[in-house]
Amino acid sequence: MEIEHQKDKNRFVLNIDGEIAKVEYSLKNKVMYLTYSEVPNSLRGQVIGKILVEKTFEQLTKEGYKAVAVCSYVKLIAERSNKWKNIIS
């Protein structure tokens, strides 16, 4: 499963058999405000949300961004791991 950063749409997406799971953001001064996450009903209950958020964190880090978790689910995933504490606030 590869994450795709769609900069023109301000979102990260996972395309799973034609179903799109996404994390949307707004960008200010090289800081991403992760505002919304969504996993289609057909993919829920399969840990796709967690995979989506962690891959988003990995990709934005690779691209040199820091982020603020606005979405409650994104915030929950960030808080559960010390790995992201210096990148995601």
MIDOSE-1310 file (N, C-alpha, C; in nm, 2 decimals, decimal comma, always signed):
residues 89
meie	+0,08/-0,12/+0,00/+0,00/+0,00/+0,00/+0,09/+0,12/+0,00; +0,08/+0,20/-0,11/+0,16/+0,32/-0,12/+0,07/+0,44/-0,10; +0,12/+0,54/-0,02/+0,05/+0,66/+0,00/+0,08/+0,76/-0,11; -0,01/+0,83/-0,16/+0,01/+0,93/-0,26/-0,02/+1,07/-0,21
hqkd	+0,07/+1,16/-0,22/+0,05/+1,30/-0,18/+0,00/+1,38/-0,29; -0,12/+1,42/-0,29/-0,19/+1,50/-0,39/-0,18/+1,64/-0,35; -0,07/+1,71/-0,38/-0,05/+1,84/-0,33/-0,15/+1,94/-0,39; -0,20/+1,92/-0,51/-0,30/+2,00/-0,58/-0,43/+2,00/-0,51
knrf	-0,46/+1,89/-0,43/-0,58/+1,87/-0,36/-0,56/+1,88/-0,21; -0,44/+1,91/-0,16/-0,41/+1,92/-0,02/-0,45/+1,79/+0,06; -0,41/+1,68/+0,01/-0,45/+1,55/+0,07/-0,35/+1,44/+0,04; -0,35/+1,34/+0,13/-0,28/+1,22/+0,12/-0,38/+1,11/+0,09
vlni	-0,36/+1,02/+0,00/-0,46/+0,92/-0,03/-0,40/+0,78/-0,04; -0,47/+0,68/+0,00/-0,45/+0,54/-0,02/-0,56/+0,49/-0,12; -0,52/+0,44/-0,23/-0,62/+0,38/-0,32/-0,62/+0,23/-0,30; -0,72/+0,17/-0,25/-0,73/+0,03/-0,22/-0,84/-0,03/-0,30
dgei	-0,81/-0,09/-0,41/-0,90/-0,16/-0,50/-1,01/-0,05/-0,54; -0,96/+0,07/-0,58/-1,06/+0,17/-0,63/-1,13/+0,25/-0,52; -1,11/+0,21/-0,39/-1,17/+0,28/-0,28/-1,06/+0,38/-0,23; -1,10/+0,50/-0,20/-1,00/+0,61/-0,16/-1,02/+0,64/-0,01
akve	-0,91/+0,62/+0,06/-0,90/+0,66/+0,20/-0,81/+0,78/+0,20; -0,84/+0,89/+0,28/-0,77/+1,01/+0,27/-0,75/+1,09/+0,40; -0,64/+1,17/+0,40/-0,62/+1,26/+0,51/-0,61/+1,40/+0,44; -0,69/+1,49/+0,47/-0,68/+1,63/+0,41/-0,61/+1,72/+0,51
yslk	-0,55/+1,83/+0,45/-0,48/+1,92/+0,53/-0,49/+2,06/+0,47; -0,45/+2,16/+0,55/-0,43/+2,30/+0,50/-0,28/+2,32/+0,54; -0,22/+2,41/+0,46/-0,07/+2,43/+0,48/-0,05/+2,58/+0,51; +0,03/+2,60/+0,61/+0,07/+2,74/+0,65/+0,22/+2,73/+0,70
nkvm	+0,31/+2,81/+0,63/+0,45/+2,82/+0,67/+0,51/+2,68/+0,69; +0,49/+2,59/+0,60/+0,56/+2,46/+0,60/+0,50/+2,37/+0,71; +0,39/+2,41/+0,77/+0,33/+2,32/+0,87/+0,19/+2,28/+0,81; +0,17/+2,15/+0,82/+0,04/+2,09/+0,77/-0,05/+2,08/+0,89
ylty	-0,17/+2,13/+0,87/-0,28/+2,12/+0,97/-0,37/+2,00/+0,92; -0,35/+1,89/+0,98/-0,43/+1,77/+0,93/-0,57/+1,78/+0,98; -0,66/+1,82/+0,90/-0,79/+1,86/+0,94/-0,90/+1,75/+0,93; -0,88/+1,65/+0,85/-0,99/+1,55/+0,82/-0,93/+1,42/+0,77
sevp	-0,99/+1,31/+0,82/-0,95/+1,18/+0,77/-1,08/+1,10/+0,74; -1,07/+1,02/+0,64/-1,18/+0,94/+0,60/-1,14/+0,80/+0,54; -1,21/+0,70/+0,58/-1,19/+0,57/+0,53/-1,33/+0,52/+0,48; -1,35/+0,48/+0,36/-1,48/+0,43/+0,31/-1,54/+0,32/+0,40
nslr	-1,67/+0,32/+0,41/-1,73/+0,22/+0,49/-1,69/+0,08/+0,46; -1,67/+0,05/+0,33/-1,63/-0,09/+0,29/-1,49/-0,13/+0,34; -1,41/-0,03/+0,38/-1,27/-0,06/+0,43/-1,26/-0,05/+0,58; -1,37/-0,01/+0,65/-1,36/+0,01/+0,80/-1,34/-0,12/+0,87
gqvi	-1,28/-0,12/+0,99/-1,26/-0,24/+1,07/-1,15/-0,32/+1,02; -1,06/-0,27/+0,93/-0,95/-0,34/+0,88/-0,81/-0,28/+0,91; -0,81/-0,18/+1,00/-0,69/-0,11/+1,04/-0,64/-0,01/+0,93; -0,72/+0,01/+0,83/-0,68/+0,10/+0,72/-0,66/+0,24/+0,77
gkil	-0,75/+0,29/+0,86/-0,73/+0,42/+0,91/-0,60/+0,45/+0,98; -0,56/+0,35/+1,06/-0,43/+0,36/+1,13/-0,31/+0,36/+1,03; -0,32/+0,27/+0,93/-0,22/+0,26/+0,83/-0,21/+0,39/+0,75; -0,33/+0,44/+0,71/-0,34/+0,57/+0,64/-0,27/+0,68/+0,71
vekt	-0,30/+0,70/+0,84/-0,25/+0,81/+0,92/-0,09/+0,79/+0,94; -0,05/+0,67/+0,97/+0,09/+0,65/+0,99/+0,17/+0,67/+0,86; +0,12/+0,63/+0,75/+0,18/+0,65/+0,62/+0,19/+0,80/+0,58; +0,08/+0,87/+0,62/+0,08/+1,02/+0,60/+0,19/+1,08/+0,68
feql	+0,20/+1,04/+0,81/+0,31/+1,09/+0,89/+0,45/+1,07/+0,83; +0,47/+0,94/+0,79/+0,60/+0,91/+0,73/+0,62/+0,99/+0,60; +0,52/+1,01/+0,52/+0,54/+1,09/+0,39/+0,57/+1,24/+0,42; +0,49/+1,30/+0,51/+0,51/+1,44/+0,53/+0,65/+1,46/+0,60
tkeg	+0,69/+1,37/+0,68/+0,82/+1,38/+0,74/+0,93/+1,37/+0,64; +0,92/+1,28/+0,55/+1,01/+1,26/+0,44/+1,02/+1,38/+0,35; +0,91/+1,46/+0,34/+0,91/+1,58/+0,26/+0,95/+1,70/+0,34; +0,98/+1,68/+0,46/+1,03/+1,79/+0,54/+0,93/+1,88/+0,62
ykav	+0,81/+1,83/+0,63/+0,70/+1,91/+0,70/+0,69/+1,87/+0,84; +0,64/+1,96/+0,92/+0,59/+1,92/+1,06/+0,44/+1,94/+1,04; +0,36/+1,88/+1,14/+0,22/+1,88/+1,13/+0,15/+1,91/+1,26; +0,03/+1,96/+1,26/-0,06/+1,97/+1,37/-0,18/+1,89/+1,34
avcs	-0,21/+1,80/+1,44/-0,33/+1,71/+1,42/-0,45/+1,79/+1,47; -0,54/+1,82/+1,38/-0,67/+1,88/+1,41/-0,78/+1,78/+1,42; -0,78/+1,69/+1,32/-0,87/+1,58/+1,32/-0,85/+1,49/+1,45; -0,96/+1,46/+1,51/-0,95/+1,38/+1,64/-0,89/+1,24/+1,62
yvkl	-0,92/+1,18/+1,51/-0,86/+1,04/+1,48/-0,71/+1,05/+1,46; -0,67/+1,15/+1,38/-0,52/+1,17/+1,35/-0,45/+1,20/+1,48; -0,51/+1,28/+1,57/-0,45/+1,32/+1,70/-0,44/+1,19/+1,78; -0,54/+1,11/+1,78/-0,53/+0,98/+1,86/-0,42/+0,90/+1,82
iaer	-0,40/+0,88/+1,69/-0,29/+0,80/+1,64/-0,15/+0,86/+1,68; -0,14/+0,99/+1,67/-0,02/+1,06/+1,70/+0,02/+1,05/+1,85; -0,08/+1,06/+1,93/-0,06/+1,05/+2,08/-0,02/+0,91/+2,12; -0,06/+0,81/+2,05/-0,03/+0,67/+2,09/+0,11/+0,63/+2,06
snkw	+0,19/+0,71/+2,00/+0,33/+0,67/+1,96/+0,43/+0,78/+1,99; +0,53/+0,75/+2,06/+0,64/+0,85/+2,08/+0,72/+0,89/+1,96; +0,71/+0,80/+1,86/+0,78/+0,82/+1,73/+0,74/+0,96/+1,67; +0,62/+1,00/+1,69/+0,57/+1,12/+1,62/+0,57/+1,25/+1,70
knii	+0,61/+1,24/+1,83/+0,59/+1,35/+1,92/+0,67/+1,48/+1,88; +0,78/+1,47/+1,81/+0,85/+1,59/+1,77/+0,81/+1,64/+1,63; +0,72/+1,57/+1,57/+0,68/+1,61/+1,43/+0,53/+1,65/+1,43; +0,45/+1,57/+1,51/+0,30/+1,60/+1,51/+0,26/+1,66/+1,64
s	+0,20/+1,77/+1,64/+0,16/+1,83/+1,77/+0,01/+1,85/+1,77
